[in-house]
């Protein structure tokens, strides 16, 4: 078959499943050991998920295999009933929150899928009901401060302060960076890592265009973990008429950043920053940036509560919902999968009030007849 000019190349997977040898053994004969593309197919099956996902799955599968060994079970012959007993055992142990147990179940299903031994036993309705019941029964003996969605009013205050600082002759760049980071994270409903590790080339600023601010997230969380979707994928466009002042502040910050650090790889990178080799871990930088941004105001969360970088994302999702943004647009904006249950369950606060500040950030996304 005649082929056109090659545009794409294949790179090695960034990580392999901890059970990659078993994957090869399970599928090699099915695909035909003698066929030249079988090795490539096996590599695709063994490395189709992100490194952090494999790390999470390794933990979950390890917990299940230890349970199975103690019960004298073959983990690859486990049933829905066995998974329910595993959850009950873990709940009694009290070391894992049932609210965060979904990756443990996903790891079991992933192994079954990867090895082609049948439907994963941890995805049935009985498993879901048992986990929900255990979650409601579980009491945290060391409760931490409640993480709340950031009010749109606070996000707008940081936005306004960023504009004021950018208009001054020589603002503290670290503070301006923190304010812009928080504003962009809220505006895009992003995870902290997506904004913190935003490459310079993924922010397009053009005040003469109808959509003068275009942000392309490089790292987007998908069902398979953090995905490096690359430049030019999943662009988010914001109208110049509404965000002209923010566009100007970002442009000014970029000029100052390039004057002090022309070799910066990331849009929010400044001298002295130590970005990890794996940019998906850069979210740890954002904790300090948000603290810096919030310190410029009198806004405080209620007693016993806290605002974290995740609060920016949940605040954005909640503000968009309150502003009447169609759920499909919120899913695209924040990088949630279509029909995402986690968006509804963990991010949207139904008590979040509609506000002019929420309209400012997300009014351009509301459906119009």
C-alpha positions in Angstrom: 0.0 0.0 0.0 1.4 3.4 -1.0 1.8 5.8 1.9 1.9 9.6 2.0 4.6 11.6 3.6 4.9 10.7 7.2 3.8 13.4 9.7 3.9 11.5 12.9 6.5 9.3 14.7 6.2 6.9 17.5 8.0 7.6 20.8 8.5 5.0 23.6 5.8 5.0 26.3 6.6 7.3 29.2 5.8 4.4 31.6 4.9 0.7 31.5 2.4 -1.1 33.5 3.9 -2.9 36.5 2.4 -6.0 35.0 3.7 -5.4 31.5 5.4 -8.8 31.3 2.1 -10.5 32.0 0.3 -8.3 29.3 2.8 -9.6 26.7 2.3 -13.2 27.8 -1.4 -12.8 27.7 -1.8 -11.2 24.3 1.2 -12.3 22.2 -0.4 -15.4 20.8 -3.7 -13.7 20.2 -2.1 -11.1 18.0 0.3 -13.6 16.4 3.8 -13.8 17.6 5.1 -14.0 14.0 3.6 -10.8 12.8 6.0 -7.8 12.7 3.6 -5.3 14.4 2.7 -7.5 17.3 5.6 -6.2 19.5 4.3 -2.7 18.9 0.8 -3.6 19.8 2.1 -5.2 23.0 4.0 -2.1 23.9 0.9 0.0 23.3 -1.1 -2.2 25.6 1.6 -2.1 28.2 2.2 1.7 28.1 -1.2 3.2 27.3 -1.6 5.0 30.7 0.2 7.9 32.3 3.0 7.3 34.8 1.1 8.6 37.8 -1.8 6.4 36.9 0.4 3.3 36.8 1.8 4.3 40.2 -1.7 4.6 41.6 -2.8 1.4 40.1 0.3 -0.4 41.4 -0.7 0.6 44.9 -4.3 -0.5 44.5 -3.5 -3.8 42.8 -0.9 -4.5 45.5 -3.5 -4.0 48.2 -5.9 -6.4 46.5 -3.3 -9.1 45.9 -2.3 -9.0 49.5 -5.9 -9.4 50.5 -6.4 -12.3 48.0 -3.3 -14.0 49.4 -4.6 -13.8 52.9 -7.9 -15.3 51.8 -6.3 -18.0 49.6 -7.8 -16.5 46.5 -6.5 -16.3 42.9 -6.8 -12.5 42.3 -7.4 -13.1 38.6 -10.4 -15.3 39.4 -11.9 -12.7 41.8 -15.6 -11.9 41.7 -17.7 -8.9 42.5 -18.3 -10.5 45.9 -14.6 -10.8 46.6 -14.1 -7.1 45.8 -16.8 -6.2 48.2 -15.1 -8.2 51.0 -11.8 -6.5 50.0 -13.5 -3.1 50.5 -14.9 -4.1 53.8 -11.5 -5.3 55.0 -9.9 -2.0 53.9 -12.6 0.0 55.6 -12.1 -1.9 58.8 -8.4 -1.2 58.6 -9.1 2.5 58.5 -6.0 3.5 56.5 -7.8 4.5 53.3 -10.8 6.8 52.9 -13.6 5.1 51.1 -14.4 8.4 49.4 -11.0 8.0 47.7 -11.2 4.3 47.1 -12.1 4.6 43.4 -8.5 4.3 42.1 -8.2 1.0 44.1 -11.2 -0.4 42.2 -9.9 1.0 38.9 -6.6 -0.8 39.4 -8.4 -4.2 39.7 -10.4 -3.5 36.5 -7.3 -2.3 34.7 -5.4 -5.5 35.4 -8.4 -7.6 34.2 -8.7 -5.5 31.1 -4.9 -5.5 30.4 -4.6 -9.2 30.7 -7.8 -9.9 28.8 -9.2 -12.2 31.4 -12.7 -10.9 31.4 -14.7 -7.9 32.7 -13.2 -6.3 35.8 -15.2 -7.4 38.9 -14.9 -4.0 40.5 -17.2 -2.0 38.3 -20.6 -3.5 39.1 -23.6 -1.9 40.8 -23.1 -4.0 44.0 -19.6 -2.7 44.4 -20.8 0.9 44.0 -23.5 0.4 46.6 -21.2 -1.2 49.1 -18.5 1.5 48.7 -21.1 4.2 49.1 -22.4 2.6 52.3 -18.9 2.2 53.7 -18.1 5.8 52.9 -21.1 7.0 54.8 -20.2 4.8 57.8 -16.6 5.9 57.9 -15.7 8.6 60.4 -12.4 10.5 60.2 -10.7 10.4 63.6 -8.2 13.1 62.5 -10.3 15.6 60.6 -8.6 18.3 58.7 -9.9 21.7 57.7 -12.7 21.5 55.2 -11.6 22.5 51.6 -14.1 24.9 50.2 -14.8 26.2 46.7 -13.2 29.6 46.3 -15.9 32.4 46.0 -15.9 34.2 42.7 -15.7 37.4 44.6 -12.3 36.4 45.9 -11.1 35.4 42.5 -12.3 38.7 41.1 -10.4 40.6 43.8 -7.2 38.8 42.8 -7.9 39.6 39.1 -8.4 43.3 39.9 -5.2 43.4 42.1 -3.3 41.8 39.2 -4.4 44.5 36.9 -3.4 47.2 39.4 0.0 45.6 39.9 0.7 45.2 36.2 -0.1 48.8 35.6 2.5 50.0 38.1 6.0 50.8 37.0 7.9 48.0 38.9 5.6 45.6 40.8 6.9 42.6 42.8 7.0 40.0 40.1 6.4 37.1 42.5 3.2 38.7 43.7 2.0 39.6 40.2 2.7 36.0 39.1 0.8 34.6 42.1 -2.2 36.8 41.3 -2.2 36.0 37.6 -1.7 32.3 38.3 -4.8 32.2 40.6 -6.8 34.2 38.1 -6.0 32.0 35.1 -6.5 28.8 37.1 -10.0 30.1 38.1 -10.8 31.4 34.6 -9.9 28.0 33.0 -11.2 25.8 35.9 -7.8 24.1 35.7 -5.9 21.8 38.0 -3.0 23.6 39.6 -0.5 21.5 37.6 -2.0 22.6 34.3 -1.5 26.2 35.1 1.8 25.9 37.0 3.4 23.9 34.2 1.9 26.0 31.4 4.6 26.3 28.6 5.2 29.8 27.3 4.1 28.8 23.8 0.8 27.7 25.1 -0.4 31.2 25.9 -1.3 33.3 22.9 -1.9 37.0 23.5 -3.3 39.2 20.7 -5.4 42.2 21.6 -6.3 42.8 18.0 -8.1 39.4 17.7 -11.7 38.8 18.6 -10.5 36.0 20.9 -7.2 37.6 22.0 -6.4 35.2 24.9 -5.9 31.6 23.9 -4.6 29.1 26.5 -3.7 25.5 25.5 -3.3 23.3 28.5 -0.4 20.9 28.0 -1.3 18.6 30.9 -4.9 17.6 31.2 -6.3 15.0 33.6 -8.2 12.3 31.7 -9.6 8.9 32.7 -6.1 7.6 32.2 -4.3 10.2 34.4 -2.3 13.2 33.4 -2.1 13.3 29.6 0.5 15.5 27.8 -1.8 16.6 25.0 0.8 18.8 23.4 0.8 22.2 21.8 -2.3 23.1 19.7 -4.7 20.7 21.5 -7.7 21.5 23.7 -7.4 25.3 23.2 -9.5 27.6 25.4 -10.4 30.9 23.8 -11.5 34.0 25.7 -13.1 37.1 24.1 -10.9 40.2 24.0 -13.9 42.5 24.7 -14.4 40.9 28.1 -10.9 40.2 29.1 -8.9 43.0 27.4 -7.4 44.3 30.7 -6.4 40.8 31.8 -4.8 40.2 28.4 -2.8 43.4 28.8 -1.7 42.4 32.3 -0.6 39.0 31.1 1.3 40.6 28.2 3.1 43.0 30.6 4.0 40.1 32.9 5.4 38.1 29.9 7.6 41.1 28.9 9.0 41.5 32.5 9.5 37.7 32.8 11.5 37.6 29.6 13.6 40.5 30.7 14.7 38.8 33.8 14.6 35.1 32.6 14.7 34.9 28.8 15.3 31.1 29.1 12.1 30.5 30.9 10.3 27.4 29.7 7.0 28.0 31.5 4.7 31.0 31.3 4.8 31.6 35.1 8.4 30.7 35.6 10.6 33.3 37.4 14.3 33.3 38.4 15.0 31.0 41.3 12.0 28.7 40.6 12.9 25.0 40.7 10.5 23.1 38.4 10.7 19.3 38.8 11.9 17.1 36.0 8.4 15.8 35.7 6.2 18.9 35.0 3.1 17.0 36.3 4.6 17.4 39.8 4.8 21.2 39.4 1.5 21.6 41.2 3.4 21.7 44.5 4.6 25.2 43.4 1.1 26.4 43.2 0.4 26.0 47.0 2.9 28.8 47.7 1.6 30.9 44.8 -2.0 30.8 46.1 -0.9 31.6 49.6 1.0 34.6 48.3 -2.0 35.8 46.3 -4.5 35.4 49.2 -2.1 37.2 51.6 -2.8 40.5 49.7 -6.4 40.6 50.9 -8.6 40.5 54.0 -10.6 37.6 52.5 -10.6 34.6 54.8 -12.4 31.2 54.6 -14.8 30.4 57.4 -13.4 29.0 60.6 -12.4 25.3 60.2 -12.2 25.7 56.4 -9.4 26.4 54.0 -8.8 27.4 50.4 -6.3 25.4 48.4 -5.3 25.4 44.7 -8.1 22.8 44.2 -10.5 25.4 45.6 -9.8 27.5 42.5 -11.0 24.6 40.3 -14.1 23.8 42.4 -14.9 27.4 42.7 -14.8 27.9 39.0 -17.0 24.8 38.3 -19.5 26.0 41.0 -19.5 29.6 39.7 -20.0 28.4 36.1 -22.9 26.2 37.2 -24.5 29.1 39.2 -24.1 31.4 36.1 -26.1 28.9 34.0 -23.2 27.6 31.9 -24.2 24.4 30.1 -22.6 21.4 31.7 -20.9 20.3 28.5 -19.1 23.7 28.3 -17.9 23.4 31.9 -16.6 19.9 31.1 -14.6 21.2 28.1 -13.4 24.2 30.0 -12.0 22.2 32.9 -10.9 19.1 31.0 -13.5 16.8 32.6 -14.7 13.8 30.6 -18.2 14.2 29.0 -20.8 13.2 31.6 -18.2 13.3 34.3 -19.6 12.1 37.6 -16.6 13.5 39.5 -17.5 17.0 38.3 -20.9 16.7 39.9 -19.8 14.8 43.0 -16.6 16.5 44.0 -16.4 20.0 42.3 -19.8 21.6 41.9 -21.2 23.1 45.2 -25.0 23.3 44.7 -25.1 26.0 47.4 -22.7 28.3 45.5 -24.5 31.6 44.9 -24.9 33.3 41.6 -22.9 36.6 41.6 -21.8 39.4 39.2 -18.2 38.2 39.7 -19.2 34.7 38.5 -20.9 36.3 35.5 -17.7 38.2 34.7 -15.6 35.0 34.5 -18.1 32.7 32.9 -20.9 34.8 31.4 -19.4 34.4 27.9 -20.1 30.7 28.1 -23.8 30.9 28.9 -26.2 29.7 26.2 -28.0 32.4 24.2 -30.9 32.0 21.9 
